[in-house]
Amino acid sequence: MAKTKGKIRHIAISVPDPWKAAKFYEETFGLERVGETHSKYADGVYLSDGTVNLALLKYNSDEGAGPERGKDYVGAHHIGFWIEDFDKVKADAEARGGKYWMGDPTSSYEVKFRDADNCIFDVSLGGWPGAAQGDAPAATASKEKASQPVD
């Protein structure tokens, strides 16, 4: 098996009520609430199974959600990869038809791209609340990132 350049550690679902959705996933699957976000783009709740961050988001603007979906879209929105080399991944994505969308790797903890089919994906050098970088479960320390606005 080829070595990966990043690990899927973030999945975002656009929902009408993040707190109601969080209760469902907490009670149904035992996910742990690891933080919340309140930004100009979205408000939401972060959950984790110890490895992957699940962001349940209510977008505040069409700009944040992406104009093709709009802020009222409900459903799977994007995935995120925890990476080690931003410049390499950016060059590889662009060489295959991907395009930068928003974010700055020096000032935010995720950067958004669109793939060749216009699907959104994030890359992060530092990860998401409740996500684990390698194969081991996330440490409690990753919760400190929960206050950083994303998505």
Summary of the structure (lengths in Angstrom):
residues: 151
radius of gyration: 14.7
end to end distance: 31.5
largest distance: 42.8
contacts: 466
relative contact order: 0.23
helix: 23%
strand: 34%
